[in-house]
Amino acid sequence: MSTDRVFIIVLDSYGIGEMPDADEYGDKGANTLRSISANKNYSTPNMERMGLFNIDGVTCKKGVEIPLASYARMTELSKGKDTTVGHWEIAGVVSEKALPVFEENGMPKEFIEKFEKAIGRKVLCNKAYSGTQVIVDYGLEHQKTGYPIVYTSADSVFQIAAHEDVIPVDELYKICATARELLRGEWEVGRVIARPFEGEYPNYRRTANRHDYALAPPKKTMLDCIKEAGLECISVGKISDIFTGRGVTDAVKTKNNVDGMNKSIEFLNRDFKGLCFINLVDFDMVYGHRNNVDGYAKAASVFDRQLSEFINKMRENDILIITADHGCDPGDISISHSREYTPMLIYSKMLKGGVNLGTRKSFGDIGATVLEILGVDSDIEGESFWQQVNIKK
């Protein structure tokens, strides 16, 4: 069977249980799927029929007798548990060294001094902080002084928050771009994130104008290979930001998960040849990092309903892959990402389902599979499983 179109949906942080080395990352016992599937708001009949609970090691619910999709448990071979390295690995780049984190004491004094000099402003906070709480605690001072609020987390990020009436969004973006330029060597975090907000104290609200400034992947990725082959590589959500736009031929921003799925469904009606690569960030950003089990479970249920519409509108030879980039267990006391296996469901109306692909050695197996499906030669890291599922050849 040949196909022209592959869709990858990354459910950001939808982990399915701790990896063997989870204890090294402080994540022993983490299981995002277990936490949300036990919640009364959780209902994902479509993913269940596809085989979500048939995946190796998933015991929180019983699997179906004959799954519609083929399925696997994906192992992160890279060091770390960050969005950046997770997506890079899906695209065939394994990171041998974890990206630095500055959770304990914030960013080093030497960097802060260089940053303040470069932007011509002092900064506030510089501690590990909740993104919603930091604007409440520092918002008034920020409005009085005009100093941006900077903070870190347990992830490899440097975040900069500013009220849109105090520092306009375009100016905040320039400040973030400056930080990205300065964050090199031992300071080279995975992402600098612009976090604009609005409103009045204490009822500040983060806006949809978030923007991520990621590192460029160190090697050729699945996206590069697809573009070089003359095919399209469409980004929905923050995919383009994660890959610094490299290999992307078209990019659309999204407001939230629902908007992301709506825009992805629209691409089903568009003629293109290549990959549509989708990230649904709310699972991680809105619910996982805030320990909001109820919200995460509800969001999973809403996604599942939209998934039904997506599947119904797929063409006969379209391929859909659903996966994740790491965990972020909302039932854990931690608010950081968790070192977990991730799910992989591959579905097409033209493929026979129910193939258990076992526990894969790397997220990169997805990228290798996509390239084989599209007939693109490459030497990215990963082993394709296409021949195991392409039964109706």
C-alpha positions as CSV (number, residue, x, y, z in Angstrom):
1,M,0.0,0.0,0.0
2,S,1.3,3.5,-0.9
3,T,0.3,6.7,0.7
4,D,1.0,10.4,0.2
5,R,-0.1,11.7,3.6
6,V,1.0,11.0,7.2
7,F,-0.4,12.8,10.2
8,I,1.4,12.6,13.6
9,I,-0.5,13.9,16.6
10,V,1.7,14.5,19.7
11,L,-0.3,14.5,22.9
12,D,2.1,16.6,24.8
13,S,3.1,14.8,28.1
14,Y,0.7,11.8,27.7
15,G,3.0,9.3,29.4
16,I,2.0,5.7,30.1
17,G,4.3,4.7,33.0
18,E,7.7,5.1,34.4
19,M,10.8,4.0,32.5
20,P,13.4,1.8,34.1
21,D,15.7,4.8,34.8
22,A,12.8,7.0,36.2
23,D,14.4,7.0,39.6
24,E,17.4,8.8,38.3
25,Y,15.2,11.7,37.3
26,G,13.1,11.7,40.5
27,D,10.1,10.2,38.8
28,K,9.8,6.7,40.4
29,G,6.1,5.7,40.2
30,A,5.1,8.3,37.7
31,N,2.2,7.3,35.4
32,T,0.3,10.0,33.6
33,L,-2.2,7.6,32.0
34,R,-2.9,5.8,35.3
35,S,-3.6,9.1,37.0
36,I,-6.0,10.5,34.4
37,S,-7.8,7.2,33.5
38,A,-8.9,6.7,37.1
39,N,-10.6,10.1,37.1
40,K,-14.4,10.3,36.7
41,N,-14.0,12.8,33.8
42,Y,-11.9,10.4,31.7
43,S,-13.6,8.8,28.7
44,T,-11.5,7.9,25.6
45,P,-13.5,5.1,23.8
46,N,-11.9,5.9,20.4
47,M,-8.3,5.6,21.7
48,E,-9.3,2.5,23.6
49,R,-10.7,0.9,20.5
50,M,-7.5,1.7,18.7
51,G,-5.5,-0.2,21.4
52,L,-4.3,2.3,24.0
53,F,-4.8,-0.1,26.8
54,N,-3.4,-3.0,24.9
55,I,0.1,-1.5,24.9
56,D,2.7,-3.5,26.8
57,G,2.9,-2.5,30.5
58,V,-0.4,-0.6,30.5
59,T,-2.5,-2.2,33.2
60,C,-4.8,0.6,34.4
61,K,-7.6,-0.6,32.2
62,K,-8.3,-3.7,30.2
63,G,-7.5,-3.7,26.5
64,V,-9.9,-4.5,23.7
65,E,-10.0,-7.9,22.0
66,I,-9.3,-6.7,18.5
67,P,-7.7,-3.2,18.3
68,L,-8.4,-1.0,15.3
69,A,-4.8,0.2,15.2
70,S,-1.4,-1.3,15.7
71,Y,0.4,-0.2,18.9
72,A,3.7,0.1,20.8
73,R,5.3,1.3,23.9
74,M,8.0,3.9,23.0
75,T,11.2,4.2,25.0
76,E,13.0,7.5,25.2
77,L,16.7,6.8,24.3
78,S,17.7,10.4,24.8
79,K,18.9,11.8,28.1
80,G,16.3,14.0,29.7
81,K,12.6,14.4,29.7
82,D,12.1,17.7,27.9
83,T,9.8,18.7,25.1
84,T,12.7,19.6,22.8
85,V,14.6,16.3,23.1
86,G,11.4,14.3,23.0
87,H,10.3,15.8,19.7
88,W,13.8,15.7,18.3
89,E,13.9,12.0,19.0
90,I,10.6,11.4,17.4
91,A,12.2,13.0,14.3
92,G,15.3,10.8,14.5
93,V,17.8,12.7,16.6
94,V,18.9,11.1,19.9
95,S,20.3,13.5,22.5
96,E,23.2,11.9,24.4
97,K,23.4,14.7,26.9
98,A,20.5,16.1,28.9
99,L,19.8,19.8,28.4
100,P,20.7,21.9,31.5
101,V,18.1,22.9,34.1
102,F,18.3,25.7,36.7
103,E,15.6,24.8,39.1
104,E,17.5,25.2,42.4
105,N,18.9,28.8,42.2
106,G,17.6,30.2,39.0
107,M,19.9,31.3,36.2
108,P,23.5,32.0,37.1
109,K,24.4,35.6,38.2
110,E,26.9,35.9,35.4
111,F,24.2,35.3,32.8
112,I,21.6,37.6,34.4
113,E,24.1,40.4,34.4
114,K,24.9,40.0,30.7
115,F,21.2,39.7,29.9
116,E,20.2,42.8,31.8
117,K,23.0,44.8,30.1
118,A,21.9,43.5,26.7
119,I,18.2,44.4,27.1
120,G,18.9,47.7,29.1
121,R,16.6,46.6,31.9
122,K,16.8,44.9,35.3
123,V,14.8,41.7,35.8
124,L,12.6,40.4,38.5
125,C,12.4,37.0,40.3
126,N,14.9,34.6,38.7
127,K,13.7,31.6,40.6
128,A,12.0,28.4,39.8
129,Y,8.3,29.3,39.8
130,S,4.8,28.3,38.7
131,G,4.0,30.4,35.6
132,T,0.6,31.4,36.9
133,Q,1.8,32.2,40.4
134,V,4.8,34.2,39.4
135,I,2.8,36.9,37.6
136,V,0.6,37.3,40.7
137,D,3.6,37.6,43.0
138,Y,5.6,39.9,40.8
139,G,3.0,41.5,38.5
140,L,2.5,44.8,40.4
141,E,6.2,45.4,40.7
142,H,6.6,44.6,37.0
143,Q,3.9,47.2,36.1
144,K,5.6,49.8,38.3
145,T,9.2,49.3,37.1
146,G,8.8,47.9,33.6
147,Y,11.3,45.1,34.5
148,P,10.4,41.7,32.9
149,I,9.8,38.7,35.1
150,V,12.2,35.9,34.5
151,Y,11.9,32.4,36.0
152,T,13.0,28.8,35.5
153,S,11.5,25.4,36.3
154,A,12.5,21.7,36.6
155,D,12.5,21.7,32.8
156,S,15.2,23.0,30.5
157,V,13.6,26.4,30.0
158,F,14.2,30.1,30.7
159,Q,10.8,31.9,30.7
160,I,10.2,35.7,30.4
161,A,6.8,37.1,31.4
162,A,5.6,40.6,30.7
163,H,2.2,42.5,30.8
164,E,1.3,43.3,27.2
165,D,0.5,47.0,28.2
166,V,4.0,47.3,29.8
167,I,6.2,45.5,27.4
168,P,4.4,45.0,24.0
169,V,4.5,41.5,22.6
170,D,6.9,42.4,19.7
171,E,9.3,43.9,22.2
172,L,9.0,40.9,24.5
173,Y,9.9,38.7,21.6
174,K,13.0,40.7,20.9
175,I,14.0,40.3,24.6
176,C,13.5,36.6,24.3
177,A,15.5,36.4,21.1
178,T,18.4,38.2,22.9
179,A,18.2,35.7,25.7
180,R,18.4,32.9,23.2
181,E,21.5,34.4,21.7
182,L,23.2,34.6,25.1
183,L,22.3,31.2,26.3
184,R,25.2,29.2,25.0
185,G,27.5,26.5,26.4
186,E,26.6,25.5,29.9
187,W,23.6,27.8,29.8
188,E,22.2,26.4,26.7
189,V,18.6,25.5,27.8
190,G,16.2,23.8,25.4
191,R,13.8,26.7,25.1
192,V,13.4,30.4,25.9
193,I,9.7,31.1,26.3
194,A,7.8,34.4,26.0
195,R,4.9,34.5,28.4
196,P,2.8,37.6,27.8
197,F,-0.1,38.3,30.2
198,E,-2.9,40.9,30.6
199,G,-5.4,42.0,33.2
200,E,-5.2,43.7,36.6
201,Y,-3.8,42.5,39.9
202,P,-4.5,39.9,41.2
203,N,-6.6,38.6,38.2
204,Y,-3.8,38.5,35.6
205,R,-4.3,36.1,32.6
206,R,-1.7,34.7,30.3
207,T,-2.5,35.4,26.7
208,A,-2.3,33.1,23.6
209,N,0.8,35.1,22.4
210,R,3.3,32.6,23.9
211,H,6.3,32.0,21.7
212,D,9.1,29.4,22.1
213,Y,12.7,30.0,21.0
214,A,14.2,26.5,20.8
215,L,17.6,25.2,19.9
216,A,18.2,24.1,16.4
217,P,18.5,20.3,16.1
218,P,22.2,19.3,15.9
219,K,21.6,16.8,13.1
220,K,19.3,16.3,10.1
221,T,15.8,15.4,11.2
222,M,12.8,13.7,9.7
223,L,11.4,17.1,8.8
224,D,14.6,18.1,6.9
225,C,14.5,14.8,4.9
226,I,10.8,15.3,3.9
227,K,11.4,18.9,2.8
228,E,14.6,17.9,0.8
229,A,12.6,15.2,-1.0
230,G,10.2,17.9,-2.3
231,L,7.3,17.0,0.0
232,E,5.4,19.2,2.4
233,C,6.0,19.2,6.1
234,I,3.2,21.1,7.8
235,S,3.4,22.2,11.4
236,V,0.3,22.6,13.6
237,G,0.9,24.2,17.0
238,K,4.5,24.6,18.4
239,I,6.2,22.0,16.2
240,S,7.8,24.8,14.1
241,D,9.1,26.5,17.2
242,I,10.6,23.3,18.5
243,F,12.5,22.7,15.3
244,T,13.3,26.5,14.8
245,G,11.3,26.3,11.6
246,R,13.8,24.0,10.0
247,G,12.2,21.5,7.6
248,V,8.8,23.1,7.9
249,T,7.1,24.2,4.7
250,D,3.9,25.6,6.3
251,A,3.0,26.4,9.9
252,V,-0.2,27.3,11.7
253,K,-0.4,28.5,15.3
254,T,-3.1,27.2,17.6
255,K,-4.9,28.7,20.6
256,N,-5.5,25.4,22.5
257,N,-6.0,21.7,22.0
258,V,-9.5,22.1,20.5
259,D,-8.3,24.7,18.0
260,G,-5.3,22.5,17.2
261,M,-7.6,19.6,16.3
262,N,-9.9,21.8,14.3
263,K,-7.1,23.1,12.2
264,S,-5.7,19.5,11.8
265,I,-9.1,18.4,10.6
266,E,-9.1,21.2,8.1
267,F,-5.8,19.8,6.6
268,L,-7.6,16.6,5.9
269,N,-9.5,18.5,3.2
270,R,-6.4,19.9,1.7
271,D,-4.4,18.2,-1.0
272,F,-0.8,17.8,0.0
273,K,1.9,15.2,-0.1
274,G,4.0,14.7,3.0
275,L,3.6,15.1,6.7
276,C,1.3,17.0,8.9
277,F,3.0,17.2,12.4
278,I,0.7,18.3,15.2
279,N,1.4,19.2,18.9
280,L,-1.4,19.5,21.4
281,V,0.2,21.4,24.3
282,D,-2.6,21.9,26.7
283,F,-2.2,18.5,28.3
284,D,1.2,19.5,29.5
285,M,1.1,23.3,29.9
286,V,-2.4,23.8,31.3
287,Y,-3.0,20.5,33.2
288,G,0.1,18.4,33.8
289,H,2.3,21.3,35.2
290,R,-0.6,22.4,37.4
291,N,-1.4,19.0,38.9
292,N,-4.9,19.3,37.5
293,V,-6.0,15.7,37.1
294,D,-9.7,16.7,36.5
295,G,-8.7,19.1,33.7
296,Y,-6.3,16.6,32.1
297,A,-8.9,13.9,32.1
298,K,-11.5,16.2,30.6
299,A,-9.0,17.4,27.9
300,A,-8.3,13.7,27.0
301,S,-12.0,13.1,26.7
302,V,-12.5,16.2,24.5
303,F,-9.6,15.1,22.3
304,D,-11.1,11.7,21.9
305,R,-14.4,13.1,20.6
306,Q,-12.5,15.2,18.1
307,L,-10.4,12.1,17.2
308,S,-13.6,10.4,16.1
309,E,-14.3,13.3,13.6
310,F,-10.7,13.2,12.4
311,I,-10.8,9.5,11.7
312,N,-14.1,9.7,9.9
313,K,-12.7,12.3,7.6
314,M,-9.4,10.5,6.8
315,R,-8.9,9.4,3.2
316,E,-8.6,5.7,2.5
317,N,-4.8,5.7,2.4
318,D,-4.1,8.4,5.1
319,I,-1.9,7.2,8.0
320,L,-2.4,8.5,11.5
321,I,0.2,8.1,14.3
322,I,-0.7,9.2,17.8
323,T,2.1,9.5,20.4
324,A,3.7,11.7,23.1
325,D,7.0,13.3,23.9
326,H,7.4,12.6,27.7
327,G,5.1,12.4,30.7
328,C,3.8,15.0,33.2
329,D,1.9,13.1,35.8
330,P,-0.8,15.4,37.2
331,G,-1.3,13.0,40.1
332,D,2.3,13.4,41.3
333,I,3.4,16.0,43.8
334,S,5.9,17.2,41.2
335,I,4.9,19.8,38.6
336,S,7.7,18.9,36.2
337,H,7.9,16.5,33.3
338,S,8.2,12.8,34.2
339,R,10.5,10.2,32.6
340,E,7.9,7.8,31.1
341,Y,7.3,5.5,28.2
342,T,4.9,7.0,25.6
343,P,2.2,5.4,23.6
344,M,2.2,4.9,19.8
345,L,-0.9,4.1,17.9
346,I,-0.7,3.8,14.1
347,Y,-4.0,3.7,12.1
348,S,-5.2,3.7,8.6
349,K,-8.5,2.5,6.9
350,M,-6.3,0.5,4.6
351,L,-4.2,-1.3,7.3
352,K,-5.1,-4.2,9.4
353,G,-5.0,-3.3,13.1
354,G,-4.0,-5.3,16.2
355,V,-0.3,-5.7,15.6
356,N,1.6,-5.5,18.9
357,L,4.9,-3.8,18.1
358,G,6.1,-4.3,21.6
359,T,8.4,-2.0,23.4
360,R,10.5,0.0,20.9
361,K,14.1,1.1,21.6
362,S,13.6,4.7,20.6
363,F,11.0,7.4,19.8
364,G,13.0,7.6,16.6
365,D,11.3,4.5,15.3
366,I,8.4,6.8,14.5
367,G,10.5,9.1,12.3
368,A,12.1,6.2,10.5
369,T,8.6,4.7,9.8
370,V,7.2,7.9,8.5
371,L,10.1,8.3,6.1
372,E,9.7,4.7,4.8
373,I,5.9,5.3,4.4
374,L,6.7,8.4,2.3
375,G,9.4,6.7,0.3
376,V,12.1,9.1,1.6
377,D,15.7,7.8,2.0
378,S,17.5,8.8,5.2
379,D,19.9,7.7,7.9
380,I,18.2,9.2,10.9
381,E,18.3,7.3,14.2
382,G,15.5,4.8,14.5
383,E,14.2,1.5,13.1
384,S,11.1,1.5,11.0
385,F,8.2,-0.8,11.9
386,W,6.3,-0.1,8.6
387,Q,6.8,-3.6,7.2
388,Q,5.3,-5.1,10.3
389,V,2.1,-3.1,10.0
390,N,1.8,-2.7,6.2
391,I,0.0,-6.0,5.9
392,K,-2.2,-4.9,3.0
393,K,0.6,-4.2,0.6
